[in-house]
Amino acid sequence: MEITIYDKKGNPCAYIATDEGNTIYLFNGQPVAYIDGENIYGFKGKHLGWFKRRVMYDRNGLRIGYTTTSCPSPTQVEPKKSAKKVKPVKSAKTVAPAQPDFQLSKSETNLLDFLQDEC
């Protein structure tokens, strides 16, 4: 199963491949991160944020990514997915920080920049 992730304007930016260890791919096939429990990590081990109740939050607790049912804007049609590229080896994960107070406010960070923080 795959879950599309949208930015705050409803643009499809990535998807979660739940059958591949919750790997997050861009539509060009590039694997950029993965979800472990509620935590989002880059493949180099950096903690990026959280995925809770079908919303992605940045490290400040601001909303940055959404599923179809949680998006605050009408969602656009997703582009064609390219073939998935080989996933990098996962480095040791950094310790996840204490969870912040999750807010309804939206992050000003671009979702693609957030997901590619380690690329």
C-alpha positions in Angstrom: 0.0 0.0 0.0 1.1 3.5 -0.7 0.1 6.7 1.1 0.5 10.0 -0.8 1.9 13.0 1.1 0.8 16.5 0.2 2.2 19.9 1.1 0.0 22.6 2.7 -1.3 23.7 -0.8 -2.4 20.2 -1.7 0.4 19.4 -4.1 1.5 15.8 -4.0 5.2 15.7 -3.1 6.0 12.1 -2.0 4.5 8.8 -0.9 5.0 6.3 1.8 5.6 2.7 0.7 4.1 0.9 3.6 5.1 -2.5 2.2 8.7 -1.4 2.1 9.4 -0.5 5.7 7.4 2.8 5.5 10.0 4.2 3.1 9.2 7.7 1.8 9.8 8.1 -1.9 9.6 11.2 -4.1 7.7 10.7 -7.4 11.0 10.5 -9.3 11.7 7.2 -7.4 14.2 8.6 -5.0 14.0 7.2 -1.5 14.5 10.1 0.9 13.4 9.0 4.4 11.5 6.4 6.4 9.1 6.2 9.3 9.9 4.2 12.4 7.0 4.2 14.8 6.0 7.9 14.8 9.5 9.1 14.0 10.7 10.2 10.5 14.4 9.6 9.8 16.7 10.3 6.9 18.8 7.4 5.7 21.9 8.9 7.3 20.2 8.6 10.7 19.0 12.2 11.3 15.7 12.6 13.0 13.5 14.8 10.8 10.2 14.9 12.6 7.0 12.9 13.4 4.1 11.3 11.5 1.1 11.3 13.8 -2.6 11.0 13.0 -1.8 11.1 9.2 0.1 14.4 9.5 3.8 15.0 9.3 5.3 17.4 11.8 8.7 19.1 11.7 11.0 19.2 14.7 9.2 22.3 16.0 5.8 20.5 16.1 4.5 22.4 13.1 2.5 20.7 10.4 4.4 20.1 7.2 2.9 17.1 5.3 -0.5 15.7 4.9 -2.4 12.7 3.6 -5.6 13.0 1.5 -7.8 13.0 4.6 -5.8 15.5 6.7 -4.8 18.1 4.0 -6.1 21.6 4.7 -6.3 22.3 0.9 -8.0 20.4 -1.9 -5.5 17.8 -3.1 -4.2 17.8 -6.7 -3.8 14.7 -8.9 -0.5 12.9 -8.2 2.0 12.6 -11.0 3.1 9.3 -12.5 5.5 7.5 -10.2 9.0 6.6 -11.7 10.6 3.3 -10.9 11.9 3.2 -7.3 15.6 3.6 -7.0 17.6 1.4 -4.6 17.3 2.4 -1.0 20.5 3.4 0.8 21.6 1.5 3.8 20.2 3.0 7.0 22.8 4.6 9.2 22.5 4.4 13.0 19.6 6.7 14.1 20.1 9.7 16.2 18.1 9.8 19.4 14.7 11.3 18.8 14.2 14.5 20.7 11.4 14.9 23.2 8.1 15.4 21.3 7.1 19.1 21.2 3.6 20.4 21.6 2.1 19.5 18.2 0.4 22.5 16.7 -2.3 23.2 14.1 0.1 25.9 12.6 1.7 25.1 9.3 5.5 25.1 8.9 7.0 27.6 6.5 9.6 25.0 5.4 9.0 23.4 2.0 7.9 19.8 2.3 10.5 18.6 -0.3 13.3 20.4 1.5 12.2 18.8 4.8 12.2 15.3 3.3 15.5 15.8 1.5 17.3 17.3 4.5 20.0 14.7 4.4 20.3 14.1 0.6 
